[in-house]
Amino acid sequence: MDNKKDLRIRSKVISEGVNRVPNRSMLRAVGFEDEDFKKPMIGVASTWSEVTPCNVHIDQLAREAKQGAAENGGAPMIFNTITVSDGIAMGHEGMYYSLPSREIIADSIETVTNAERLDGVVAIGGCDKTTPGCMMAIGRMNIPAVYVYGGTIQPGKLNGKDIDIVSSFEAVGQYQAGKIKDEELHQVECHACPGAGACGGMYTANTMASAVEALGMSIPGSSSTPAVNDYKETECRQAGEMVVNLLEKDIYPRDIMTKKAFENAITVVMALGGSTNAFLHLTAMAHSAGVDLTLDDFERIRQNVPYLADMKPSGKYVMQDLYEVGGVPAVMKLLHEHGLLHGDCLTVTGKTVAENLEEAPPLKEGQKVILPFDEPIKPNGPLVLLKGNLAPEGAVAKMSGQKISRFEGPAKVYDSEAEATKAIEENYIKEGDVLVIRNVGPKGGPGMPEMLSITAMIVGKGLGGKVALLTDGRFSGGSHGFVIGHVAPEAFVGGPIGLLEEGDTITIDSDKQQINFDVTDKEIERRKQKWVQPELKFRTGILAKYARLVSSSAKGAVTDLELD
């Protein structure tokens, strides 16, 4: 829907004319006065919640954004949407709801904003799904908007070392392997998350915040400002002011969220070694903005972008460390100086990327978070698109921290995370195996659950890089090791991963970008004839509805594809 023609009169529908007295009465009850009905109505979409540290502070940030909009001539109102904590949902049935929550966030923001005929919106997110959910709504609605990231958590401290939430998951694997005792595990639990903010490494929340900044939809620096930094409140006031300015200048999200802007976002994700979830979320965001973005675009861009960030999960540093040496603007400045960003893309500041970066300081001298451009960790981005007879639509491999690029081994096949977990606990998974977890894709999961618990157990047992993990589900941004996810088509719809049998030899080659299983075409056809689609795991409720609507992961696992 393109609202450009009638945007300036959207809110007038409920504020002008004698027949609008009941509408105005309702708004007077929430604080509107005569003058407010002459102003643009600005929504502040808050993802505040006490269910996760990522978002526990966002109520105050929303009030700051409201104040900024009011001081710049808007009539602002705060409304809320949901969030779930991936970290808390991990490893059990709660993870079914994680990816579907992205759609609920997008749908709810779109619903409230359009029902109330708001003229602009500031959206404030924190945890993994709130950033893409907010951006999907913004892309759909195409009314002036600014996104603000709630910020990263500070690292925890234990025995003089930095730890984080992934340390907790890996400590479980170490405990099960007998490497640490009860009290040591308890100490990790108590110190991993010291307060407000999203998970500290270059995991999904920080990856997506960085991508949105590169996209041009948030204030420069917003993605790397820590949650507890006082400047985060200033950013929110600026965002409130800025959305009114965008309204006055007739600058709309789809003017900013162009194909070249998405290419900038992918470039930054590759340079930072971000989460594989960026494939899902950026593709979904592009769909919402009417931009044709495919998995092949990620691979095309990856080939030309060096991997520069020594950041967790496979590196040493966290987002706060990056903030202290210059943040995402300094990284973008470096990439732009080497011709890897489209500097002419428009941003929410009303200026171009290049104009914003002129004002940004460079990376601090002597810093070690971002490696020199000519001495990268890897010469190309670490998120590799694989295709072959096992994944005709594609699969995503995260090769950061990997010394090997090829893995071949026998398949150990499981149809649930619980079955695979038991196999790892009982030491059935050995060095050289390819652990396959299938029927956990968008429809089969449902909800494409993340596998952080599994990958952390593998690392904790000393099998990191010695076992390959393959799934039609997905991975947390905190996962590392030889992991391949998003295998498409998924098993539930008859994808080849659903035809795998125990002992089949699987070959994964990131240099050749191939993923195959050593079975003849004739044998594959025989197995197809025998294959029977599983029953949906849920017949009613949100998960049943999601499973019926959701697209392939190769198309972003969206639920609003155009009808034929």
Stockholm file with secondary structure:
# STOCKHOLM 1.0

chainA/1-564         MDNKKDLRIRSKVISEGVNRVPNRSMLRAVGFEDEDFKKPMIGVASTWSEVTPCNVHIDQLAREAKQGAAENGGAPMIFNTITVSDGIAMGHEGMYYSLPSREIIADSIETVTNAERLDGVVAIGGCDKTTPGCMMAIGRMNIPAVYVYGGTIQPGKLNGKDIDIVSSFEAVGQYQAGKIKDEELHQVECHACPGAGACGGMYTANTMASAVEALGMSIPGSSSTPAVNDYKETECRQAGEMVVNLLEKDIYPRDIMTKKAFENAITVVMALGGSTNAFLHLTAMAHSAGVDLTLDDFERIRQNVPYLADMKPSGKYVMQDLYEVGGVPAVMKLLHEHGLLHGDCLTVTGKTVAENLEEAPPLKEGQKVILPFDEPIKPNGPLVLLKGNLAPEGAVAKMSGQKISRFEGPAKVYDSEAEATKAIEENYIKEGDVLVIRNVGPKGGPGMPEMLSITAMIVGKGLGGKVALLTDGRFSGGSHGFVIGHVAPEAFVGGPIGLLEEGDTITIDSDKQQINFDVTDKEIERRKQKWVQPELKFRTGILAKYARLVSSSAKGAVTDLELD
#=GR chainA/1-564 SS CCCTTTGGGTGGGGTSSGGGHHHHHHHHTTTCCGGGGGSCEEEEEECCCSSCTTTTTHHHHHHHHHHHHHHTTCEEEEEECCCCCHHHHTTSGGGGGHHHHHHHHHHHHHHHHHHTTCSEEEEEECSTTHHHHHHHHHHHHCSSEEEEECCBCCCEEETTEEECHHHHHHHHHHHHTTSSCHHHHHHHHHHSCCSSSBCSSSSHHHHHHHHHHHHTCBCTTTTTSCTTSTHHHHHHHHHHHHHHHHHHHTCCHHHHSCHHHHHHHHHHHHHHTCCTHHHHHHHHHHHHTTCCCCHHHHHHHHTTCCBCBCBTTTSSBCHHHHHHTTHHHHHHHHHHHTTCSCTTCBCTTSSBHHHHHHTSCCCCTTCCSBCCTTSCSBSSCSEEEEEETTEEEEEEEECTTCSCSEEEEEEEEESSHHHHHHHHHTTCCCTTCEEEECSCSTTTTTSCCBCHHHHHHHHHTTCBTTBEEEESSBCCTTCCSEEEEEEESCGGGTCGGGGCCTTCEEEEETTTTEEEESCCHHHHHHHHHHCCCCCCSCSSHHHHHHHHHCCCGGGTSCSCCCCC
#=GC SS_cons         CCCTTTGGGTGGGGTSSGGGHHHHHHHHTTTCCGGGGGSCEEEEEECCCSSCTTTTTHHHHHHHHHHHHHHTTCEEEEEECCCCCHHHHTTSGGGGGHHHHHHHHHHHHHHHHHHTTCSEEEEEECSTTHHHHHHHHHHHHCSSEEEEECCBCCCEEETTEEECHHHHHHHHHHHHTTSSCHHHHHHHHHHSCCSSSBCSSSSHHHHHHHHHHHHTCBCTTTTTSCTTSTHHHHHHHHHHHHHHHHHHHTCCHHHHSCHHHHHHHHHHHHHHTCCTHHHHHHHHHHHHTTCCCCHHHHHHHHTTCCBCBCBTTTSSBCHHHHHHTTHHHHHHHHHHHTTCSCTTCBCTTSSBHHHHHHTSCCCCTTCCSBCCTTSCSBSSCSEEEEEETTEEEEEEEECTTCSCSEEEEEEEEESSHHHHHHHHHTTCCCTTCEEEECSCSTTTTTSCCBCHHHHHHHHHTTCBTTBEEEESSBCCTTCCSEEEEEEESCGGGTCGGGGCCTTCEEEEETTTTEEEESCCHHHHHHHHHHCCCCCCSCSSHHHHHHHHHCCCGGGTSCSCCCCC
//
